[in-house]
């Protein structure tokens, strides 16, 4: 018997870009065992923006340009399949948050990468305007430049925190951006909206001296994998530029050790443990400074028994759990 597809609609909201319907199914609900796929989007009125919006960015053109393994374009749906099977925790506030969460579906891409990134920026900007936290499911890590463009469109300064084995400040290729250039593009953008860049989880065998120097020469901060602990992660979310009250958090799955995340564009030996990675995700959701999150580079073509998709699903789950902690601390209903 075919499983029912979830009804993806925009709930009557006026969105600045078009979205397509993902090909994702959800099992029938058991009365005593609700899953995220049954709860997301419930009780959200047509004239009210959600507290959290899930946004698929099914693009890996930048990965191909960067000579990595393509296939990340299929990640948003693979992540959803795993995400919607998860259960909420036993805090009623978590279920309440899911009722204020909408999955907008997969962004309808433009014919070129920069055009697609600009479309992503438009919806991120609209989310910021309406106090909605967008959680973007990439796609290649070129997702992060579209993410940044949301702050450009919104006229907001932003501090960028990137969880990554690589600095991702490579030069453009033939004048075009790619999955390794996005934070160079942000730092050099004519808007000057990226006022601080921190990359954490770096591996010495994956970061060239020239790229590290570029980050530091532009006032950025580099944090090695061996320097990270739960306490160090907490401090990174507490530090922000004096010019920016907003922070964008970007998660490149290749920061995680390939034993836990084999299905990525560029596998990482000696990367982050899942404990530290998931703590960083929770802290992103919990931090009042973080207005937006992207999670990129999961590649279902190279996944092993859905292992990486499940890890990213639990990553999203932890971001959501962090948002519950944030709203509870702020006294929001």
C-alpha positions as CSV (number, residue, x, y, z in Angstrom):
1,X,0.0,0.0,0.0
2,X,1.4,3.4,-1.0
3,X,2.2,5.7,1.8
4,X,0.4,9.1,1.6
5,X,2.3,12.2,0.5
6,X,2.3,15.1,2.9
7,X,0.3,18.0,1.6
8,X,2.8,20.8,0.9
9,X,1.1,24.2,0.7
10,X,2.2,27.7,1.6
11,X,-0.7,28.0,4.0
12,X,-1.9,31.2,2.2
13,X,1.4,33.1,3.0
14,X,2.7,35.4,0.3
15,X,6.2,34.2,-0.4
16,X,8.7,36.1,-2.6
17,X,9.8,33.0,-4.5
18,X,8.3,29.8,-5.8
19,X,8.6,26.3,-4.2
20,X,8.0,22.9,-5.5
21,X,6.5,19.9,-3.7
22,X,9.1,17.4,-2.4
23,X,8.6,13.7,-3.2
24,X,8.4,12.6,0.5
25,X,6.0,10.2,2.1
26,X,5.0,9.7,5.7
27,X,3.7,6.6,7.4
28,X,0.1,6.7,8.8
29,X,0.0,8.1,12.3
30,X,-0.5,5.8,15.4
31,X,-2.5,7.5,18.1
32,X,0.1,6.8,20.7
33,X,3.2,7.4,18.5
34,X,3.0,10.7,16.6
35,X,6.0,11.6,14.4
36,X,7.3,14.9,13.2
37,X,5.8,14.2,9.8
38,X,2.3,14.3,11.4
39,X,2.9,17.4,13.6
40,X,4.8,20.0,11.5
41,X,2.6,22.7,10.1
42,X,-0.4,21.9,12.3
43,X,-2.6,24.8,13.5
44,X,-0.7,27.5,11.6
45,X,-3.2,30.1,10.3
46,X,-3.0,31.5,6.8
47,X,-2.1,35.0,7.9
48,X,0.6,34.1,10.4
49,X,4.2,33.4,9.5
50,X,5.6,30.4,11.4
51,X,8.3,30.4,14.1
52,X,10.4,28.0,12.0
53,X,10.5,27.4,8.3
54,X,12.2,24.4,6.6
55,X,13.5,25.3,3.2
56,X,15.0,22.8,0.7
57,X,17.8,24.1,-1.6
58,X,18.2,21.1,-4.0
59,X,21.3,22.4,-5.8
60,X,24.9,21.1,-6.1
61,X,26.1,23.1,-9.1
62,X,28.7,24.6,-6.9
63,X,29.9,21.2,-5.8
64,X,30.5,20.2,-9.4
65,X,32.4,23.4,-10.0
66,X,34.6,22.6,-7.0
67,X,35.4,19.2,-8.3
68,X,33.7,17.4,-5.4
69,X,31.3,14.5,-5.5
70,X,27.9,15.7,-6.9
71,X,24.6,14.3,-5.6
72,X,23.9,16.7,-2.7
73,X,20.9,18.1,-4.7
74,X,19.0,15.0,-3.6
75,X,19.7,15.7,0.1
76,X,16.6,17.8,1.1
77,X,14.2,15.0,0.3
78,X,16.4,12.3,1.8
79,X,16.7,14.4,5.0
80,X,12.9,14.8,5.2
81,X,12.3,11.1,4.8
82,X,14.4,10.6,7.9
83,X,13.3,13.7,9.8
84,X,9.6,12.9,9.6
85,X,10.1,9.5,11.1
86,X,11.5,11.0,14.3
87,X,9.4,11.5,17.4
88,X,9.3,14.7,19.5
89,X,10.7,14.6,23.0
90,X,8.3,14.5,26.0
91,X,8.3,18.3,26.4
92,X,4.8,19.6,25.3
93,X,6.6,22.7,24.2
94,X,8.3,20.7,21.5
95,X,5.0,19.6,20.1
96,X,3.9,23.2,20.3
97,X,6.9,24.4,18.3
98,X,6.2,21.8,15.6
99,X,2.7,23.3,15.3
100,X,4.4,26.6,14.5
101,X,6.8,25.1,11.9
102,X,6.1,24.9,8.2
103,X,8.1,23.1,5.6
104,X,8.0,25.4,2.6
105,X,9.2,22.6,0.3
106,X,12.1,22.8,-2.2
107,X,13.0,26.2,-3.7
108,X,12.4,26.4,-7.4
109,X,15.9,27.0,-8.7
110,X,16.9,29.6,-11.4
111,X,18.8,28.6,-14.5
112,X,22.1,29.6,-12.9
113,X,23.7,29.2,-9.5
114,X,23.9,32.9,-8.6
115,X,20.2,33.3,-9.6
116,X,19.3,30.4,-7.3
117,X,21.3,31.8,-4.5
118,X,19.6,35.1,-4.9
119,X,16.2,33.4,-4.7
120,X,17.2,31.7,-1.5
121,X,18.3,35.1,-0.2
122,X,14.9,36.6,-0.9
123,X,13.0,34.0,1.2
124,X,15.6,34.2,4.0
125,X,15.1,38.0,4.0
126,X,11.3,37.5,4.2
127,X,11.7,35.1,7.1
128,X,13.9,37.5,9.0
129,X,11.4,40.3,8.4
130,X,8.6,38.1,9.9
131,X,10.7,36.8,12.8
132,X,10.7,33.3,11.3
133,X,13.9,31.2,11.7
134,X,14.7,29.6,8.4
135,X,16.4,26.2,8.5
136,X,17.8,25.4,5.1
137,X,18.4,21.9,3.9
138,X,21.1,21.9,1.2
139,X,22.3,21.1,-1.3
140,X,25.9,21.9,-1.6
141,X,27.6,24.3,0.7
142,X,27.0,27.0,-1.9
143,X,23.7,27.2,0.0
144,X,25.6,29.4,2.5
145,X,26.1,32.3,0.1
146,X,22.4,32.4,-0.7
147,X,21.8,32.2,3.0
148,X,24.1,35.3,3.5
149,X,22.3,37.1,0.7
150,X,19.2,37.0,2.9
151,X,20.9,39.5,5.2
152,X,21.9,41.7,2.3
153,X,18.3,41.8,1.1
154,X,17.2,42.5,4.7
155,X,19.8,45.3,5.1
156,X,21.2,43.5,8.2
157,X,24.8,43.0,9.3
158,X,25.6,39.5,10.2
159,X,28.3,37.4,11.9
160,X,28.8,34.0,10.2
161,X,29.6,30.9,12.1
162,X,30.6,28.0,9.9
163,X,31.0,24.4,11.2
164,X,33.4,23.0,8.6
165,X,36.6,21.0,8.0
166,X,37.6,23.6,5.4
167,X,37.8,27.5,5.5
168,X,35.6,27.8,2.3
169,X,37.3,31.0,1.1
170,X,38.7,29.6,-2.2
171,X,39.0,32.0,-5.1
172,X,36.2,31.9,-7.7
173,X,36.5,29.6,-10.7
174,X,36.4,31.5,-14.0
175,X,34.6,34.3,-12.2
176,X,32.0,31.9,-10.7
177,X,31.2,31.0,-7.1
178,X,31.2,27.4,-6.0
179,X,30.9,25.3,-2.8
180,X,34.3,26.3,-1.5
181,X,34.1,30.1,-2.2
182,X,30.9,31.2,-0.4
183,X,32.5,32.8,2.6
184,X,35.1,34.6,0.5
185,X,32.2,36.0,-1.5
186,X,30.4,37.0,1.7
187,X,33.5,38.7,3.2
188,X,34.2,40.6,-0.1
189,X,30.6,41.4,-0.9
190,X,30.0,45.0,-1.8
191,X,27.3,45.3,0.9
192,X,29.9,44.7,3.7
193,X,27.1,42.9,5.6
194,X,29.4,40.0,6.7
195,X,31.1,41.8,9.6
196,X,32.6,38.7,11.3
197,X,33.5,35.2,10.1
198,X,34.4,32.2,12.3
199,X,35.1,28.8,11.0
200,X,35.2,26.0,13.5
201,X,36.1,22.3,13.1
202,X,39.0,22.9,10.8
203,X,41.3,20.0,9.9
204,X,45.0,20.8,9.3
205,X,45.1,18.4,6.3
206,X,42.1,20.2,4.8
207,X,43.0,23.9,5.2
208,X,45.7,25.6,3.2
209,X,47.9,28.3,4.7
210,X,46.7,30.8,2.1
211,X,43.1,30.2,2.9
212,X,43.7,30.5,6.7
213,X,45.6,33.7,6.1
214,X,42.7,35.1,4.1
215,X,40.3,34.5,6.9
216,X,42.6,36.1,9.5
217,X,43.5,39.0,7.2
218,X,39.8,39.8,7.0
219,X,39.3,39.8,10.7
220,X,38.0,36.2,10.9
221,X,38.6,33.5,13.4
222,X,39.8,29.9,12.8
223,X,39.1,27.1,15.3
224,X,40.7,23.7,14.9
225,X,38.9,20.4,15.4
226,X,41.1,19.6,18.5
227,X,40.2,22.9,20.1
228,X,36.5,22.1,20.3
229,X,34.6,21.0,23.4
230,X,31.0,21.6,24.5
231,X,32.3,24.6,26.5
232,X,34.2,26.0,23.5
233,X,31.1,25.6,21.3
234,X,29.0,27.5,23.9
235,X,31.6,30.4,23.8
236,X,31.4,30.6,20.0
237,X,27.7,31.2,20.1
238,X,28.2,33.8,22.8
239,X,30.8,35.8,20.7
240,X,29.6,38.2,18.1
241,X,30.7,41.3,16.3
242,X,29.9,44.6,17.9
243,X,28.3,45.7,14.6
244,X,26.0,42.7,14.3
245,X,23.2,41.6,16.6
246,X,22.5,38.7,14.2
247,X,24.4,35.5,13.6
248,X,23.9,32.9,10.8
249,X,25.0,29.3,11.5
250,X,26.2,27.2,8.6
251,X,26.7,23.4,9.1
252,X,28.9,21.6,6.5
253,X,28.4,17.9,7.1
254,X,31.9,17.1,6.1
255,X,33.0,18.5,9.4
256,X,31.8,15.3,10.9
257,X,34.1,12.2,10.9
258,X,33.3,10.0,8.0
259,X,32.7,7.0,10.3
260,X,29.4,8.8,11.3
261,X,28.8,10.7,8.0
262,X,30.0,8.7,5.0
263,X,27.4,10.3,2.6
264,X,29.0,13.7,2.0
265,X,30.6,15.6,-0.9
266,X,34.1,15.5,0.7
267,X,34.5,12.8,3.4
268,X,36.5,13.8,6.6
269,X,38.9,11.6,8.5
270,X,39.3,12.6,12.1
271,X,36.3,15.0,12.0
272,X,33.9,16.0,14.7
273,X,32.1,13.4,16.9
274,X,28.3,13.4,16.6
275,X,28.2,14.5,20.3
276,X,29.9,17.8,19.5
277,X,28.1,18.3,16.2
278,X,24.7,17.8,17.7
279,X,25.6,20.0,20.6
280,X,26.5,22.8,18.1
281,X,23.2,22.3,16.4
282,X,21.3,22.6,19.7
283,X,23.2,25.7,20.6
284,X,22.4,27.2,17.2
285,X,18.7,26.8,17.9
286,X,19.0,28.0,21.5
287,X,21.0,31.1,20.8
288,X,19.0,34.3,20.5
289,X,21.7,35.7,18.2
290,X,21.2,33.0,15.6
291,X,18.4,34.1,13.2
292,X,19.0,31.4,10.5
293,X,20.6,28.0,10.0
294,X,21.7,26.0,6.9
295,X,22.9,22.4,6.8
296,X,24.7,21.3,3.6
297,X,26.8,18.7,1.8
298,X,24.8,15.6,2.7
299,X,25.1,13.4,-0.3
300,X,22.6,10.5,-0.6
301,X,24.4,8.9,-3.5
302,X,27.2,8.0,-1.2
303,X,25.3,7.4,2.0
304,X,25.5,4.0,3.8
305,X,22.1,2.6,4.8
306,X,20.7,6.1,5.3
307,X,23.2,6.8,8.1
308,X,24.1,10.4,7.1
309,X,20.5,11.3,6.3
310,X,19.5,10.2,9.8
311,X,22.4,12.2,11.3
312,X,21.2,15.3,9.6
313,X,17.6,14.6,10.5
314,X,18.7,14.4,14.2
315,X,20.7,17.6,13.6
316,X,17.5,19.4,12.5
317,X,15.7,17.8,15.5
318,X,18.4,19.3,17.8
319,X,18.1,22.8,16.2
320,X,14.3,22.6,16.8
321,X,14.9,21.5,20.4
322,X,17.2,24.4,20.8
323,X,14.5,26.8,19.5
324,X,12.2,25.4,22.2
325,X,14.8,26.3,24.9
326,X,15.2,29.7,23.3
327,X,11.5,30.5,23.3
328,X,11.1,29.2,26.8
329,X,13.9,31.3,28.1
330,X,12.4,34.4,26.4
331,X,9.0,33.7,27.8
332,X,7.4,33.3,24.3
333,X,4.2,31.2,24.0
